[in-house]
Amino acid sequence: MLVSIVFIPIGVVSLFASRDVVEIIDQYETECVPQNFRNDKVSFIQSNANKTCTRRLTVTKLMKKPIYVYYQLDNFYQNHRRYVKSRSDSQLKDNSGWDEVSSCKPEDMSNGQPIVPCGLIAWSLFNDTYNFSLNNQQLAVNKKGISWKSDRDRKFGRNVFPRNFQNGTLIGGKSLDPTVPLSKQEDLIVWMRTAALPTFRKLYGKIEWDLQPNEVIHVTLENNYNTYSFSGKKKLVLSTTSWLGGKNDFLGIAYLTVGGLCFFLALSFTVVYLVKPRRLGDPSYLSWNRNPGGH
Amino acid sequence: MAKGRIRRKLRKSHLYTFCLYPGAAGKCGQPVGGPGFSRTVHCNEPQMHSQKPFKYRANDISTTKYSFLSFLPKALYEQFNRVANLYFLGCAIASLTPLSPFSAVSMIAPLAFVVGLSMAKEALEDWRRFMQDMEVNSRKVKVHAGEAFDKKAWQNVRVGDVVRVEKDQFFPSDLLLLSSNNEDGICYVETMNLDGETNLKPKRALEVTLDLDEDEDFKNFKGIIKCEDPNPSLYTFVGNFEYNGQVYAIDPSQILLRDSKLRNTAFVYGIVIFTGHDSKVMQNSTKSPSKRSRIERKMDYIIYVLFSVLLVISLISSFGFAVEIKYSMPGWWFMRPQEADEYYNPREPVTSGISHMVTALMLYGYLIPISLYVSIEVVKVLQATFINQDILMYDEETGIPAQARTSNLNEELGQVDTILSDKTGTLTCNQMDFLKCSIAGTAYGSSSSDVELAAEQQMANDPVNKVELEAVVSSLSEKGHKSSIKGFNFEDSRLMNGNCLKEPKQEDIMLFFRILAVCHTAIPELNEETGSYTYEAESPDEGAFLVAAREFGFEFFQRTQSSVTVREKYTASGNPIDREYKILNVLEFTSKRKRMTVIVRDEDGQILLMCKGADRLVSLLYLDLISIIFDRLSKDGRFYQEDTTRHLNEYGEAGLRTLALAYKKLEESEYSAWNTEFQKAKTSIGADRDIMLEKAAEMMERDLILIGATAVEDKLQKGVPKCIDKLAQAGLKLWVLTGDKMETAINIGYACSLLRQGMKQICIQATDSDVKEEVKVDILKQINNGSQTIREEKDPYASFALIIDGKTLVYALEDDMKHRFLDLGVRCASVICCRVSPKQKALVTRLVKQGTGKTTLAIGDGANDVGMIQEADIGVGISGVEGMQAVMASDFSVSQFRFLERLLVVHGHWCYKRIAQMICYFFYKNIAFGLTLFYFEAFTGFSGQSVYDDWYMLLFNVVLTSLPVISLGVLEQDVSSEVCLEFPAIYQQGPRNLFFDWYRILGWMGNGLLASLIIFFLNIVIFYNQAFCIGGQTADMTALGTTMFTCIIWSLNIQIVLTMSHFTWIQHATIWGSIVTWYLFLAVYGALSPDISRDAYQILVEALAPAPIYWTTTLLVAVTCNLPYMAHIAYQRCLKPMDHHIIQEIKYYRKDVEDQHMWKREQLKARQKTKIGFTARVEAKIRQLRSKMHKKQ
């Protein structure tokens, strides 16, 4: 009973918080492939064809800044053991560890030189790009502060610069500017935090602009990233946050359900107690009083 | 040395007619020299035995499990015999390969810790055994060496040595008795350690070696013994002794066995025949088996179940992995499938799958709690400490506390169904007290029977107050210990201090005491300090008689070859008179005759026959009074019979050992006529001799005149009846296995309330027939009859007792009969087996253990109980007595039988519940945790990635969740110790195994499964893809893993709180400690350099703690996880409460204080159904009295 009294309000509050969050989701991996390539998307993505694509997003409700831009990938096993292990933390952290690439196989060396940052994770860095415009006016995407501060400060060194990256025969994902230290390459930092599930969202940037209802945003995107070989979806998400984070009805519903369940249980036990009362500590319930057969 | 000289004059053979006779020379029909009889001993030439073929084992013994060299391999082997350990060993090895999902240290460290701890324990225990052996091996004995006798350590004694053993020393090996300080080569041995019998046994040397009774005689002594090979039979020996060209047969009465003790004899000489492990007693000893408790054995099954689960999910996982590798992997360009090594090769999914199997098996190892063994071991050691520290089991007199010698079996104490108890030294003190007597039809001795006293009190009181009975019992038993003189506990001023002279019939009284003082075979010994005499008697009751006679003023103080002198203190004249009785014949006591007679000539020349004997004999099927003495009375001698019989019955009912005394006056002519006859019989040689002697004795022992009876209390140990009563109420069955005589055993049965008047006694005895088949058929018939009787019994209050002796047991324990016997035994309220050998004790124990499949507990004090103690599920030794063999072999030791009550009813009950709940909880927690790994793995393409940081996993079992569960295992009490004792019926929860049955185990596993599902999926859904904090970041693997882990910690701790019913600050500390430690760890781990903490760097401080969703999720999951269990206990408490629930409630609402009437009534009700024990007996008595009253009305 107590639980239900505590839970139901929490549920209601969380639900409200979740309802406050406005979210726009746009799935584009099919639409951004030209009609003639639709049957063989993989070859399209691997070709040098122009991959620019334009999308229109309509704002449904008022979206207060900051608006977070996410990309959502599907069926992408960032949590695969082979993938997760393929990185070198010591190399990322400090310049002195630049040749510690043993854990990065098969993406450890290129042309006989160690790769910085090495490993499959960095190699497969997401490389679709989004440009937003509202009423023909460029909407700036702020890429600063999308990663954890501790990562920038301690895990990705200020003196570590990309070296020999995406230089091999196989190009994975995005290339990095070799003049910018890793601590400033926030896309990489976000990407390197491997997701727990094969469907995941990662922060792309922030739009520091309030969006009014019914406004239409034009997105010019470069559809570079190959999710077609594993038939993964790609989504672009614009979302605000509440104190609870993103849109998360489930938490509220779960609270309500558990609270309700507790209420129901408490009620039913009360009923049982009323129908068939058992005085607490009633000795007649002792085993030797109940079954006269003895022990 | 004065004593020694007196003794030298004695020819003790004078005292013995029946049990000893001179070995017939040249009689060797035995197959000496044949197979099985190949041993040859060159007497006094031990050097002959230094080479083959006469090289025999040395005399040192070793009971250790390991030697210095074998310890490591053997102990390791033992450790890895545990399936779980083997599995973890495999994991540890595999963790060195790249297959491992974790770092190698996190696999090896816990295993090394677990195994190391267990091995250290083993080593310590074995070291103790080694020290014990060393002590025995280095005992000294005098060995003949060329010229003189030198002291040598036991371990250096060789076959063929001549040794000299002095009074009260143990024999270092099996010896052939050559001579003693007594002229006729008789010596006494105490075989307590072999068979538990307390009376001394006479041994007699061969006549040819009698002269070898000086050290110098052995200079040129040579001889050859040819005899049987080492064997465990204590009572047989076959061999020849070749000496001076003659061959003499050796029989068991010349063999002195190792571990028996020389008593009442200054010294003996003997030749070493069997040494060390060849000796009979060592042959009898069985290897001490390592015991495991029922719960632990069941736990193995659970582990097997978990292994199967593990195997199944590993199979699923590797199958899934193989499929993913084959079909999806080629598309996962980001993993560079073309360059994949063998573990992730899409072209060879089968190989990858198989290698993944290893990974999976390691990953899901969390299903199998590696720390379970360690935790259980820690818990058990702590529990054992509680047992050792329990002040209520501390014996103030001896200063010995109870001791849990192995901690393996604590919880087994809570499941005992049958107790098999030794008698002497366990139930009784092996001390006889002269308590009462009946002389010339008048009963003397003031203290009335305990049972009657209590019953009277009962009748007077409101039946509700029966509880007070205990107080009565305990006060009574304490009263019994006040007597200051050992062997004498008689209070009646009519007889004391010479007052007997004022009694009517004083002639009879005087005669009665004279019989006590004369009719025996004891030897007086002057205690020079006190000036009084003490007596060296064959049996303690004889000693008690003499002490009593002394106290009554008839002091026996001198025995010569042919006379006994008694000083009478109180005479008509007032001056002490010494009276000398010439002993003409002694017809001594044997277990068959059950009587002893002396024929003496007093100072007036009158020949008197004095006889004491058992007043009853156990008949074939039921206990009838077939009197030994009464049948032999003359017509005139029955004057007091009626009164005496009544008294005897009372005494018997009170558990006293009774003897009737009778006499007759003989005419000179009558005597001499008989004596010639008797002498003829005595000197005859051959098989008929015994029968002739028997006949002659029979002729004399008739037409006696009954004078009275004695009642000797075989003193029970303190609190034994009360303890037995409590144990009976706790639903335990008690079997008494004793090496003692049947009468003694039955007496004790009465004294302990195991037997009572009105109980139907089924007595099974073998007939004396020589044909084995006949005997068997007869016994079978008796057993069947017994079962029949029980089946046909209609009276609900009827109860049965089974009494069986060792000879019969030989047959009853044979394969084709033992189950019928057991069946009968189980139906009886109490079972008494008497005259059983150590081996039989063990066999009976095994039978009960295996036949009923229930837990047995054996309790004993002597070396003869070792077999039984080792065989039973739990062996309890009585410590604080001579000889520690029983204690050394035991699992628990207490200093008094009465502590068994607390040991079982309180500690046993608690330990059982604690361990049961602890194990259940352990499985719950590891399933709840381990399965989340599996679910997650399914989301990672079955790649074997774990969502938790390696460190979380390492700490999970070892640090974070171990202390709360240990505190549960150590401190949990469902009800307090007082309540346990007040309601022994609660103990039944253990034997009925209410807390560790499959239903409950599976329930807990189900609960774990549910918890894992709730934890995982709630977390997954909540952290699916949305930002989890206001900063917009989404949860990565570490954030999700950490949150999930937090949920687990909370859920498990809430669960344990719900499980516990007893809280002290320790529980609070451990549980809160567990939670706080987790957060602290997270904070500290997060603060460490990212080199160590990797992704968990600053995870709590930066990411999770500021996010409300982290906290709300924790709350939601923790509560939801425990919802099913809460509903379950609410349901159970509401509708199906168990006994301890109700009592908890009663205690909580202080109802026991407010409503004492109810409280006591319930205590009473809880114990109604018992059939043995003091309470039952009082109940029966009350019923009896009531029905009498009804009849009168």
Interface residues (C-beta under 8 A of the other chain):
Chain A: V3 F7 I10 S14 P66 Y68 Y70 Q72 F76 Y77 N79 H80 R81 R82 Y83 V84 D89 S90 K93 K105 P106 E107 L120 W123 S124 G145 I146 S147 W148 K149 S150 D151 R154 K155 L170 G172 G173 R193 T194 A195 A196 L197 P198 T199 F200 R201 K202 L203 K206 N226 S229 F230 S231 S239 T241 S242 W243 L244 G245 G246 K247 N248 F250 L251 A254 Y255 V258 L261 C262 L265 F269 V272 Y273 K276 R278 L280 G281 D282 P283 Y285 L286 S287 W288 N289 G294 H295
Chain B: P101 S328 P330 G331 W332 W333 F334 M335 R336 E339 A340 D341 Y343 Y344 G731 F936 F939 T940 G941 S943 G944 Q945 V947 A985 Q988 L1018 I1020 V1021 I1022 F1023 Y1024 N1025 Q1026 A1027 F1028 C1029 I1030 G1031 G1032 Q1033 T1034 A1035 D1036 M1037 T1038 A1039 L1040 G1041 S1089 P1090 D1091 R1094 D1095 Y1097 Q1098 E1102 A1103 A1107 P1108 I1109 T1112 T1113 L1115 L1116 V1119 T1120 L1123 M1126 A1127 A1130 Y1131 C1134 L1135 P1137 M1138 D1139 I1142 I1143 E1145 I1146 Y1148 Y1149 K1151 M1158 R1161 E1162 K1165 A1166 Q1168 K1169
